Amino acid sequence: MAYTEEELKKELETKEYEYGFYTDIESDTLPKGLNEDIVIAISKKKEEPDWMTQWRLEAFRAWQEMKEPEWANVKYKKPDFQDISYYSAPNKKPKYNSLDEVDPELLDTFKKLGISVDEQKKLAGVAVDIVMDSVSVATTFKKTLAEKGIIFCSISEAIQEHPELVKKYIGTVVPKKDNFYAALNSAVFSDGSFCYIPKGVRCPMELSTYFRINQAGTGQFERTLVIAEEGSYVSYLEGCTAPMRDENQLHAAVVELIALDNAEIKYSTVQNWFPGNKEGKGGVYNFVTKRGLCEKNAKISWTQVETGSAVTWKYPSCILKGDHSIGEFYSIAVTNNYQQADTGTKMIHLGKNTRSTIISKGISAGHSQNSYRGLVQVNSRAENARNFSQCDSLLMGNECGAHTFPYIEVKNKTAQIEHEATTSKIGEDQIFYCNQRGIDTEKAIALIVNGFSKEVLNKLPMEFAVEAQKLLEISLEGSVG
Amino acid sequence: MLKIKNLHASIDDKKILKGINLEVNAGEVHAIMGPNGSGKSTLASVIAGKEEFEIKKGSISMEGEDLEELAPEERAHKGIFLSFQYPVEIPGVSVTNFIKTAINESRKARGMEDMPANEMLKLIREKSQMLDIDRKFLSRSLNEGFSGGEKKRNEIFQMAVMEPKLAILDETDSGLDIDALRIVADGVNKLRSKDKAIIVITHYQRLLEYIVPDYVHVLHDGKIVKSGTKELALELEEKGYDWLKQEAAV
């Protein structure tokens, strides 16, 4: 059974204050800059056990020795890491008193997405009657899920309540020294989600972080850990189609998925962070490390719709460790105006008879640059590994770029690897054909783009797919003169 | 219905249409014939509003309204339909989805609600039967991997569903075998009515055996050099276009 927004809201209205929760805000802001004291302070604020503090410190020391990667096909001004405040609690005070004060352009987008007025207020940071903070939502879910033994809570809570699980799994898929941004995240992560599905349990609803991001300052350094025990199943939705504006320019999240024997994790993301304005000013830098580990017969599917951020650096990957395990990556990345995206996946075949599928759809418009970067690696012991990759690029206009960087490393002769790539352009002839049938240019582009993205859109859970489709249309509005 | 007066049109400063006069009334079927490069397809594109073509002189009006300022989709909303000589492919968009979008966009322009799903289904089923179109065909991506004949049949299918006031068939017969030609022509003939008009652009007389025109015009070097009734088409078939070219040159 899927949990609809309406149902959840209703439930929250009635239980409004039952799970009332707030943190002591005044004392929850740390000065700018990063050093060991700050890392210790963050850990202290979160009342973490000593092992967690030490873990963070190790990550910090490793990070200090690391260099910011430069291999991605993106250009941006490197952030000054000493000019960032690494811990600031959500601002409880609403940014605006009424919707009239909110940027009309933003409201217009909300309307197009069909977001209710209450929701609009919440997303824009306007004071609302119903307070839906992350913990109360998580708690509501928790109750429904508790009967099945499923744990779904914030990572901070998990560190307190389920330290044995966190300690056992955190950093096992994305080691704290994995890369520059992952190390940074490991040292300073502020919050994120934790999810645990017990053996043999099918999670009865789509677990969603949708309701967790209503707070201002969503968490610059989010950390997510999903553990699916043997034979379990979970579908996890992350993100939100509504445009997220954030003062934090740098976002460096880490997501780790662990699918034990015969388990399946479906992880869907819709990312719509502020991409900067039409001239390319502002916008979020999104440097994310996402990786999943598949044990025997396990399956992990990543599905992502990326339309936001000024710079995206993101490669949701699968380590196919167990025999017969399956990894999938379905992606739509849209860039418009001056956005830059370097995104793709890594499929690491370690076990026998492992299979992976990659379907990547890149859509570039305006002056944007859209790169697919993907690695398919077949280890020497991975007998009969199979991969199918398809990378399609769609260009709109003459100023944008689409790039494909496939890396294939095969060390076992029994492997079967297929790679297909196409590049096409939305042609004037296609537009005219649609126009002649009474479809205006804006709608024609939406139709063509949705057709192009269909294979990936189909992989999204139903409600998400409809929203994502609208989001694609909005992201590309005005991109063809 | 359609009035074209002294129409001159160019593409990249190359003059293609050099003074076309044509009047098409409701209920009539006009055939436009002529050798390659005479401007037949350009005429169709200009009526439909393709932007590459620039109208240098003259006018086109539909039911008294000047078309020049109207966007292609607005002309479509007024009931102008062009069956393309080379229909484009739109991957991932099914025939049904495309038709649904086209119908609802046109309805929206007329201030109507979306067509109810059951009505849409019924309409599509009815017209696909009329044109002997397999149901599997409807879920395929628009024109992607279609044979030449399938593309043409799909054009006429769309025309049947959209029920335009003025249909322009640009070389609809090319690429069709005799059976497909008969089906397509039957489909077109069923759409003939006293309040609709059809312009058939063709190279050969063959199609006109099935879709019998009221008038035949011969286009040469951007002008209509001869007009007549269906017998003119037969004469052309027999003599070719050369005698007309010579006549025009005099």
Interface residues (C-beta under 8 A of the other chain):
Chain A: G427 E428 D429 Q430 F432 Y433 C434 N435 Q436 R437 G438 I439 D440 T441 K443 L447 I448 N450 G451 F452 S453 K454 E455
Chain B: A48 G49 K50 E51 E52 A71 P72 E73 R75 A76 H77 F81 L82 F84 P87 V88 I90 P91 G92 V93 N97 F98 T101 A102 E105 S106 A109 S141 Q158 M162
